[in-house]
Amino acid sequence: MEEQEPLRGVTGIIRPYKEYIASLGLAKGDQVVYYGCVGTCTPFVELLAVGIRGLHLSQVFVPLLDESKARVIQDVPDVGMQAAGAHAVVSPKVIVIMGGLAMPMMPTTKEMVRDLAGRHPEAKVAGVCFQDMFERAGWIGVVPFDFTISAMIEPITVARAEK
């Protein structure tokens, strides 16, 4: 895959993601399905969902790879995009794999994700991770990614008021 220049901040994640999704020429209501870890991936999924909400696509969150637990991501007034909607039947035009699935100790493997993509052969496969997790876990070249984003969270500064 061709790498672009380094980007920064939240917009450095959202903007190229939105550009990629928009470039696919999806129709109104086509489904973008995010697969990730409950709790840790969910906020990032909801952030990505905010970035493309104006494209009028159906967005769905699947915990881990369990499509029987798929939930519609809905726009909640005064809150934002939330993976708390009704149960969804999964029929993706785009599969978005979150990097939390590649973390050590997760019950998912690169082969399981590769096979998931194989069950949806018409879907494009995107990946969003932090700290080069897909590369570090050996998923690049096994999972058929069409597009990936790897964001770095460095440096982290912590400040505490003195007591």
C-alpha positions in Angstrom: 0.0 0.0 0.0 1.1 3.5 -0.7 1.8 5.6 2.4 0.9 9.3 2.6 2.5 12.1 4.5 2.1 11.9 8.3 -1.0 13.6 9.6 -1.8 14.8 13.1 -4.6 14.8 15.6 -8.2 13.7 15.4 -8.7 15.3 12.0 -5.7 13.3 10.8 -7.7 10.2 11.4 -11.2 11.4 10.4 -10.4 13.3 7.2 -8.6 10.5 5.3 -11.2 8.0 6.5 -14.1 10.2 5.2 -12.2 10.7 1.9 -11.7 7.0 1.5 -15.4 6.1 2.3 -16.6 8.9 0.0 -14.3 7.7 -2.8 -16.1 4.4 -2.9 -19.2 5.9 -4.4 -21.6 4.1 -2.0 -25.3 4.6 -2.2 -27.5 6.2 0.5 -28.2 3.4 3.1 -25.3 1.2 2.1 -23.8 -0.4 5.2 -20.4 0.3 6.8 -19.8 -2.3 9.5 -17.2 -1.8 12.3 -15.7 -4.8 14.1 -14.0 -4.1 17.4 -13.6 -4.6 21.1 -16.4 -3.6 23.4 -15.5 -0.5 25.4 -12.0 0.3 24.0 -12.8 0.3 20.3 -16.4 1.7 20.7 -15.5 5.3 21.3 -13.2 5.3 18.2 -15.9 3.7 16.1 -18.3 6.4 17.2 -15.8 9.0 16.3 -15.3 7.5 12.8 -19.1 7.3 12.5 -19.4 11.1 13.2 -16.9 11.7 10.4 -19.1 10.1 7.8 -22.6 10.8 9.2 -23.2 13.3 6.4 -22.8 10.6 3.7 -26.1 9.0 4.8 -24.8 5.5 5.1 -26.1 2.8 7.5 -23.4 2.2 10.2 -23.2 -0.8 12.4 -21.0 -1.9 15.3 -20.2 -5.6 15.8 -18.6 -6.6 19.1 -15.5 -8.7 18.3 -16.6 -10.7 15.2 -20.0 -11.8 16.6 -22.5 -10.5 13.9 -25.4 -11.8 15.9 -24.8 -9.0 18.4 -24.6 -6.2 15.7 -26.1 -2.8 16.6 -27.1 0.1 14.5 -25.0 3.2 15.2 -27.4 6.1 15.5 -27.1 9.8 15.8 -28.4 10.7 19.3 -29.4 14.4 19.6 -27.1 16.3 21.9 -24.8 13.3 22.4 -23.4 12.2 19.0 -23.1 8.9 17.2 -23.8 5.9 19.5 -23.6 2.2 19.0 -26.9 1.7 20.9 -29.5 1.3 18.2 -31.6 -1.7 17.3 -30.1 -5.1 16.3 -28.8 -5.0 12.7 -28.6 -7.6 10.0 -25.0 -7.4 8.7 -24.7 -6.8 4.9 -21.5 -4.7 4.6 -20.3 -2.7 1.6 -17.4 -1.7 3.8 -15.8 -3.7 6.7 -13.8 -1.6 9.2 -11.5 -3.7 11.4 -10.5 -1.9 14.6 -7.0 -2.4 15.9 -8.1 -3.5 19.3 -8.9 -6.9 17.7 -5.2 -7.4 17.1 -4.1 -6.7 20.6 -2.5 -9.5 22.6 -4.9 -11.6 24.7 -7.9 -10.9 22.4 -9.9 -13.9 21.2 -9.5 -12.9 17.6 -6.8 -13.9 15.1 -5.7 -12.5 11.8 -7.0 -15.7 10.2 -10.4 -15.2 11.8 -10.5 -11.7 10.4 -9.3 -12.9 7.0 -12.1 -15.4 6.9 -14.6 -12.8 8.0 -13.6 -10.7 5.0 -14.0 -13.8 2.8 -17.6 -14.2 3.9 -18.3 -10.7 2.5 -16.4 -10.8 -0.8 -18.1 -7.7 -2.2 -17.1 -5.5 0.8 -14.0 -3.3 0.9 -11.9 -3.9 4.0 -10.5 -1.0 6.0 -8.5 -1.0 9.2 -8.0 1.6 11.8 -5.5 1.1 14.6 -3.1 2.9 16.9 0.7 2.4 17.4 1.1 0.2 14.2 -0.9 -2.6 15.9 -1.8 -4.4 12.6 1.8 -4.4 11.5 3.1 -5.5 15.0 0.5 -8.3 15.2 1.4 -9.6 11.7 -2.0 -8.8 10.2 -0.7 -6.9 7.2 -0.5 -9.3 4.2 -2.9 -11.7 5.8 -6.1 -9.6 6.3 -7.0 -8.2 2.8 -6.9 -4.5 3.8 -7.8 -2.0 1.0 -7.0 0.9 3.3 -5.5 1.4 6.7 -4.9 4.2 9.2 -2.4 3.8 11.9 -2.4 6.7 14.4 0.3 7.3 17.0 -0.6 8.5 20.5 2.8 10.1 21.4 3.8 11.9 23.5 1.3 11.7 26.3 1.5 14.4 28.8 0.0 14.0 32.3 -0.3 17.0 34.7 -1.5 16.9 38.3 -2.4 19.8 40.5 -0.4 19.9 43.7 -2.4 19.1 46.9 
